[in-house]
Amino acid sequence: MSTPDLPVVGVDTGGTFTDFYLPTATEICTLKVLSTPDDPGRAIVQGLRQLGLVDRPCVIIHGTTVGTNAVLEGKGARVHYVSSQGFGDVLKLGRQQRQQVYALHPEARANPVAAEDCLEINARLDAQGAWLTAPNDAELAHLAQQLASAEAVAINLIHGWCAPEAEALLAQQAPAHAYVAMSHAVLPEAGEYERGIATWLQASTGPVLSRYLDKLHATLAQADLRVMQSDGLTLAAAQAAERAVRLLLSGPAGGTAAAADLAQRYGIEQLLTFDMGGTSSDVALVEGQPVLTQEASMGPWPVAVPMVDIHTIGAGGGSLVSVDSGGLMQVGPESAGAMPGPACYGRGGQRATVTDAHVVLGRIPKHVALAGDLPLDREAAMAAVQSVADAMGLSLEAAAEGVIRLANEQMSRALRVVSADRGRNPADCVLLSFGGAGGLHACELADLLGIQQVMVAPHAGVLSAMGMTVAQPGRRQVRSVLELLTAVDKHKLSTDFSTLSTQSSQELMAEGVNEADIQHHHVLGLRYQGQKSVLAVNWQGQALVECEAEFTALHQARYGYTLARGVELAEIEVMSQVDTGREAKQRQVPPTNVWPIASCEGETEVWQQSLSPCAYYRREALNQKSLSGPAIVIGVDTTLFIPEQWQGAQDEHGVLMLQRKR
């Protein structure tokens, strides 16, 4: 574990920019550099060099999209999938859920593993993990021969989640050079399909992530390199490849970690997060802590490991605008990316993007340097949007307004998915805006959702990177139980929790953590018999009948009804967390002021049905100034547009709170 006096830098790799957040004793340093998708490590090294940290001992906490991209682009390792005889096609069959319910000729389900790489062996276990049929020596030797050239191996026996020795026996038949993932280690839960997909994802992305992190660590040999997990906890890079499937939402989880910190500090019970970057927008719900799910998906694949319940859409500042043959406009999901980027970047982009529309409307003033030092090319933006206007027979400004409205509709729908669709009224929430492009849309999104208050975080353009620096090392261990709550032996339950806690402690201590600094939180995953989804109830040794009453009340609040059925303990979970003290230290750092006061405000023009005067301010010099729309607030890493019907002020911590005018 790193010593607490080393510099701690958060690094978030996005599709367009790679963000850096470095708090020091006297100031906060932030930085954006253009991402290098062919090798994300290049942008990281470039940014660290600009911060003077390449050859210095420091702590780097990294949110990475390497595993995510490998899954979405189909560029993971080739996997040999080993299962019990008769179950080699489980991953292909899935749950038989149709993605296109009314399609007469639905698309065939993708098969994650080629048929010739699905291997079956005469190995059957009962529901308690005892052998029904054990493979003999000849069958094991044949499996070893089949796996001789394998790059990665995924082992998923029926009921293998409760039989580590059985899957380990098969793992011994894999060659030494192969990456091996076993289902009992990846996801020790019932449900052979979801467990199998998680194990395949682990085997597919593990080698890719391992190569990337090994190369990055070799380049940054002086650094203590850590990686953000999808649940908002961090782990050492040396252990990351062993938990690759738990890193698929590595970057966005940083934003929710920062959002949870802000929600706790400001006493906000329900916070909707809106993170709009260059390529996509991520939204989530925070209720004290980020809401987690085990029913997320990555592309067409279910990802049943615990992760922050984040909904992502392909609408970002760099989302490309197109007009179809019927004259209808579409925004995204294709993005201009980092190269060439939006036309206004002046790097050769010719197609209009959402950012270009903001430039045309004056919401990004012409004298602003994008991402701190990238000159804005207003003429190129106007030419790109003009091509959309010509295709639709609109004026330049009307086309730009249409782009913004369409993007807003897409993002408001995403916010409803994580609020209204989860039984929460978005109007009861505070909207937290961050990401490089979030501030340009936040107030208009609040209008669409009936939200009365918008919170703009300090350093909003790099908040996900900031979240990396307040996130704590930790682990989540989950195990299936599948027993009626009334039949659960409380003593055995305590023993099972103790076993999982010990497992987490051992992993964290291997990173140099002191055992005394680890806190364990025990959770029961409860459901009515016959249900699939579970609701989490904290367990601190209280009577299980109290847990059942809490579950019933929670089910009523969440779904509006209860059932006259037995309550089942589906799973138990241990969340183990380490308090590094970084969070409290960061709160003592004052907001950074990088501009002389003389250049901190002025007047520009924005399009609001016609060109209208609009005040602009430098974010880092606002102090505790009150604002009334229309106004533009320009930061190093983001720009905020405040419409006429909104007003607010920035507090002493650099948080800008906006409310609708009465």
N, C-alpha and C positions, 0 to 999 in steps of 0.2 A: 504494500500500500504506500502511496506517495506521502511524503511529508507535507504538512499543511501550509508551509511557507513557500512552496514552489508556485510559480505562475500557473493558473488554470485557464485554459482557453477552450471554448466551445466551438466546434466546427460542424456546420450543417451543409451537406452537399445537395444542391438542388439541380433541377434540369437546366436552369439558366445561369444561376449564380451559386457560388460557394460562399457561405457566410461565416464570419469569425466574430467572436465576442470575448474580449479579454479585460476583466476587471483588475485594476491595480490598486495600490493603497490610496492614490490621489485622483484617479480618473478611470473612465471606461473607454477602452479602445475598441472600435468596431470597424469592420472591413468587409467589402464585397469584392470578389473577383469573378470573372467569367469562368463558368465551369468548363472542364475538359472531359466530355463524356467518354472519349476513347480511353482515357486513363485518369479517373477522378483524383488520383494522388498528385498529379502534376499541379492542379489548382491549389490543393492543400499546401504543398511545399511552397508554391509561389506566395500564398498569403502569409504563411508562417515566416517566410523570408522578409516580407514587408514589415511584419511585426517584430522582427529581430529574434525569433525563437527557433530557427532551424537547428542550430547547433548548441542550444542551451537546454539544460534539464528543465522540464516542465511537465504538466499534466495536460494531455489532449483528450477531450471527450468528444467523440465523433459520432454523428448521425450519418449513416451510410445508406445509399440506395443500390449498392452493388448487388445484393441478394435479390432485391425487388426487381431490378432490371433483368437479371438472369432468368427469373420466373416469367415475367411479362414478355420478354423477347425470345423465350425458348432457347437460351444460351447456357443453360446449366450443364453439369456433367452428365454423361450417359450413365444411366442407372440400371443395374440388374436387380430385379425385385424378386425376393424369395418368400414364398408363402406355403401354407399347408396344402396338401394335395386336394385339388378340387376348387381352390380359391384363388387361382392365379389371375382370374379376370375381374376381381373385386374392384380394382381401380377403374376399369373400363365401364363396368355396369353402374357404379355409383349408387345413388339413391333413386334412380329412375325419375328424377324430377325434370320436367320439361322447361327449358329456358324460354321457349316461345309457345305459350299455352295454346294459342289458336292457329298456329301455323299448320297447314295441311302437309307440308313437306319440311319438317324441322331439320336443322342441320345435325349431322351425326355428332355424337359426343366425342370429344377429343380423348385419345388414349395417352396418358402421360408416359407410359412405358411401352416400347415396341413389344409386340407379341412374342418375338423370339427371345426377349430379355426377361420375360415373366417365367420364373422357374418354380416348380412345385416339388415338394418333398414329403414323404410319408411321415409326417410329424403332426400329431393331434393331441390337444390338451383339453381337459375339461374346464368348467367355469371357475374352478379353484386353482387352476394352474398345474394340476397333476397330469402325468402322462397317460393318455389313452393308447397311443401308438408312438413308440420311439423309433427314430431312424437307426438302422443298423450301420455297421462299418462300411459296407459296400455302398450304401446310399449316400453316406457322408463323403466317401471318396469320389463318387460320381458328381456330387454337388461341387466339390473342390475343383474338379476338372472343368465343369461348366463356368466357374468363376475365375478361371486362371488368368484371363486377360481383362477382367473387370476394372474399370476406373473407380466406380462407386457402387456400393451394395446397400440395399434397403431390405431389412428383415422384418416381416410382419406376420407372425403366426396367429392363428385363431386363438383367442384368450392369451396371447403372448404378453399382454400388459401385466399379468400377475405371475409370469414365469420367466424371470430374468435368466436363470440357468439354461433354460431350453433355447432361448434365442442366442445366448452367448455361445452355446455349443455349435450352432450353425455359423456364427460369426468367425469361429476359429478356422473355418474352411475357406475363408476369403484370403486372397494373396496379401502379402505384407504391404504392397504399394497401394492397395485399394482403400478408399474412404468408406467406412462401415457405419451405418445408422441402424439402431435396433429400436423397435417400436416401444418397448417397455421403458427405454431411456428417454425417448423423444416425447411421448404422450402416453403415460400409463393410465389409460382410460378405456372403458368398453366402447365398442363401435368400430368394427374392423375397417370400414371405409375411411372415416375421418382420421383414424389413427394411421392407416396406411398412406393416405395423402400426405399427412404431416411427416411421416418417415421418409417418403419419397422426396418431399421438398427439402428435408434436411440433407439427404444424400446428394441431391442435385445441386444445391447451393453451397454446401459445405466446402467442397474443393475450390470453388470459385472465390468464395470469401476468404478462405485460408491463403490462397495465392496473393490476393489483393492486400490483405493485412500484413502478411509476411514481408512483402515488398515495401509497403509503407513504413513498417517498423524498422526495416533495415536502413531506409533512408533517414528516418528520424530516430536514430539509435539512442539519443540522449533522453528521449521522451518516455513518460509513462503513458502508454496509449490505451484508452478505454473506449468502449462502444456502448451506445444507447440501445436498450432492448425495446421491443414493441410495447411493453407494459409500463415504460417510463422509468425503469431502473437500469443501472449501468453494470457492466462487467468488464473484466480485463480482456484486452484483445487476444491474449494467448488462449482464452477459453471460448472466444466468440465462435470459432468454426464448429465447436462441439454443440453449439446452441443456435445454429444458423437460422433455423426456421423461426426463432424468436426475435429475429432482427428485421423482419420484412417491413415493419413500419418504424424503423429506427429513427429516421429524420422527423416525421410528423409528431412522434411521441415527445420530442423535445419541447415543442410548442405547448402541448398540453401540460407538461411538467411546470413550465413557467406560468401557464394560466392557473393551475391549481395553487401555486404560490401566491399569485395576485388575489385569487378568490378568498383565500384564507386571511390574507392581510387586510382586505377591505370588507370582510364579513358578507360576501356575496354567496347566497345559497345556490343559485342556478346561473351558470355562466355559459353562454354559447360562444364558442371560439370560431373565428373566421380567419383563416390563414391563406391569403392569396399571394402566390408567388408568380414566377414567370411562366411556368408550364401548367400548373394545376392549382386547385383550391381545395383545402382540407378544412372540414368542419367537425366539431365534436361538442359534447355536453360535459360540463364539469360540475359536479355536485359535491363540493368539498374536495373530492379527489376526482381525477378523470374516470369516467364510466368505462369499465372494461367489458369485453365480450369474448366468448369462445365460438362465436358464429360468424366471424368475419370471412371474407373471401379475398383471394388474390387472382385476378383474372377469372377463369372458370372454376378455380379450385377452392374448396373450403379450407380455412386455416383455423383449426380447433384449439390452438394454444392461446393462452390469455394475452390479449392485446387491447390497447386503447380503442374504444369504439369510434373510429374516425371514418367519415364518409368523404370520399375523394371524387372530384369531377375534373374533367379535362377543360377547365376554363381558368386561364391565368392571364397575366398581362401580355404574354407573348402568344396567346391563342390566335390562330389565323382566322380571318374573316373570309367567307366565300359566299357566292350567290349561285343557287342551283338553276337548272334549266327552266324552272317555273317562276323564277324571279324572287325566291325566298332566301333570306339571309340566314347564314349559319355561322356560329362562333365556336371554334374548337371542334373536336378535341385535338386536332393537329396543331403543333406549336412551332414557332420560329426558332425555339431553343436559344442556345447561347451564340451559335453561329448559323446564319448571319444575325439572328435576333430581329426584333421589330425594325421597321424601316427607319424610325427616328434614332436608332443607334448609329446610323451612318456607316454600317458595315456591309452594305450590299443588299440588305433585305428590300424586297419590292412589294410583297403582299401586305395588306393592312392587318394590323393586330389591335387588340383592345387598348394597349398603351398608345398606339398611334392615334386612336380616336380621342383619347384624353388630351393629347398634344394639340389636336385640331381644335378642340373646344376650349383650350386655354387652361385646363385644369392642371397641366404641367407647364408652368411658364417657360418661355423660350430661353431664359437665362439660367435655367436649372441644369446642373450636370448630373446625369443619371448615375446611380450607384456611387455617387461621390465624385467621380472624375471622368465620366464618359460624356463627351459633349453631345448635346441634343441637336438632331438635324430636323428642324421643323418642316423645311421644304420637302424632304423625303417623306415625312409622315403625311403631309397634305396630298402629295402625289399618290401615295398608296391608297388613302381613303377615297380620293377622287375616283379611282377606278371602280370602287364599290358603288359610289354615288352614280356614276355613269351607267353601270349595269342595272341599277334599280330606278333610274330616272328621278333621282333625288338631288337636292342641293348637297354641297359638301357637309355642311353642319348637320342637316337632317340625317344623313347617312351615319355620321359619327354618333349622334344621339341614339340612333337605332342600334348601333353596335353596343353601346353602354346599356341600354334597356334590355337587350337580349341577354347579355352577360349577367345582368342583375337577376333576371328571371331564373336563369339556370342556377345561380348561386342561392337564391332564396328557396328554391325547391330542395336543394341539398340541405339547407339549414332546417327545413321542415322535417326531413328524414330523421335527423337526430333529436328533434324536439317533439313535434306533433305526432309523428309516427311512433314515438316512445312514450306517449301519454303525457307529454309536457306541453304547456301552452307557451309558445315562443314569446308572447307578449309579457309573460312573467319573468323573463330572463333579461340579463344584461348581455349585450353583445360586445365581446372583446375582439378588436380588430388588430391584426398584425400581418406580417409578410410585406414584401416590397410594394405590392399593389393594393393591399387591403384597405388602406385609408382612403383611397379614391372612391370606394364603393360602400363603405360601412354605413353612412347615414341613410343613403337611399335604400339599402337592404333593410335597415331598421324600419323605415317607412312602410316597406312592403309587408313586414311581419308584425307591425303594430308594437314594436319595441320602443320604449321611451328613453332608454339610456344606452349610450355607446361609450365604451372604455377603450382608449388608445394607449397601449403600453409604451413605456419609454423604450427607445431603440427597437421600435416595432418591426422594422425591416429585417432585423436579425434576431427576433425573439426566440425562434427555435434553437438557435445557437446559444442564446442566453440560458434557455431551459436546460441545455446540456450541463451547464456549470452549476445549477442548483439541484440537479437530479442526484440521487444517492445510489451507491452500490447496493445491490440486492438480488434476491432470487425469489421466484415463485415456484413452488412444488405442488403438483396436483395429482390426486390418485382417486380412482373410482372406488365406490363402496357398494352401492346398489342394495340397500337394505331398508326396510321400513324403520322409520325413526323410533317407533315404540319398541322395536326389537334390538336396537343398538345397545351394546354393552359400553357403558360410559368409561369403564376402566380401559377396555381395549381401544376405545376412541382416543383416550389420552396417550396411550402407547403409540398408536399410529401417528398422531401429531408429533410426538417426540421424535419418532424415526425420521419424519420428513424435516423437522427442524434441525436435527443432527446433520442430515445430508446437505442442507443449505449452509450450515455453519462450516462444514468441512470445505465446501467450494469457496466460500468467502475467505476463510482463513488461508486457503492456498493463494489468495491474492495479497496476503499480508495484513488482513483485517484482524484486529484483536477480538477475541470471542466475546469479551465483556461489552463491546460496542454494538453487538448485533441484537436487534429486537425482532421477536417473532410474533406475528399476528395470525390467529387461527380462524378459519372461515369454513362454515358448513354450506355446501351447495344442495339446496332442498328443492323438491318439486312434488307435485301430486303424482301418484302412480299413473302411468300412461303418458305423461308429458315428456317432452324432450328437453326443453330449456329449464335451467335452474335459476333460483334466486339466492343471492348470497346473504347469509346471516352470520354475524360475528359470534364466535364462541369463546368465552372466557371461563369455562368450567361450570356455567350455570346449568340448571336442570334442563333436560332436553324438551320437556313439555313447554318451557318458556320459549325455547327456540321455535317450536311449532306454532305458538301463538304469534310470535313476531313474524314468522313466514306468512301466516294467514293474513295478518294486517298488511304486510308488504304486497302480497298478491292482490288484495282488494284495492290498494292504492294504485298499483301499477296497471292492472287489467280491468278493474271495475267489478270483479266477481270473485267468489270462492267456490270450491267444489266439496261435495260430501264424499271425499275419498281419503285414503290414507296418505300421509306425507312420507315421502321416500328421501333418505339420505343418499343422493346420487354420487357425491364426491366430497372430498375434503381438500382444503388448500392451506398451505402455509406461505405467508408473505413475510420474508425476512429482509430487513432493511438496516443500513448502517448510517448513522448520522455523522457526517464528516465535518460539520460546522461551516461548510461553504456558504450555505443559504444565509445565515445571520451575518456573515462577513460581507456579503454582497450588498445587503440592505444599507450598510453604513457608507457606501460609496456614493458621492454626490453626482447628480447628472453632469454630463460633460458639456462644456461650452467651448465650441471651436471657432466661432465667428466673432469679430469685433462688433460691439453693439451698434455701430453706425450702419452696418449693412444688414441689420436684422429685420427690417420691415420696409414695406413699400406698397405700391399699387400696380396692379396689372389689369387685364381684361379677360373675362370668361364669357362664353356663349350661353345665355339663358333666354332662349327665344330671340334674343338679339344680343349684340355685344354690350356688356355691362361692366362698370368698374368693380374691382374686387381687391380687397386688401390681401397682402401676403405677409407671412411672418416666418422667421427662422425658428425651427422647433427648439434647438438647443439654447436659444436665448429668450425663450418665452417667460422663464421664471414662473410666477403665479399670475400671469396676465389673463384677464377675461377676454373671451372672443365671442363675436356674433357674426353669423353667416350673412351674406356669402363671404367666405374667407378661404385662403389656402395656407396650409402650414407645411413648410419645406424642411425636411430632415435630411441628415446625411444618408440615410438608408431607406427612406420612404417619404411619400408626399400625401398629405391629407386634404381632402376637399370637404368643406363644411357648407352645405346648402343654406339658403336664406332662412329656412324655418328652424335652424338649429343654433344653439349657443353652448358655451361651456367655459371651463378654465382649467389650467394645469396646476396640480398641487406641488408641494415641496419635494415629492419623490419623483417628479417628472411624469406622472400619470395624467393624461388629458381626459377629463370626464365631460361628455357632451350630453345635453338634454334637448328635447323638443321644446320650442318656445310655447308658452301657454297662450 
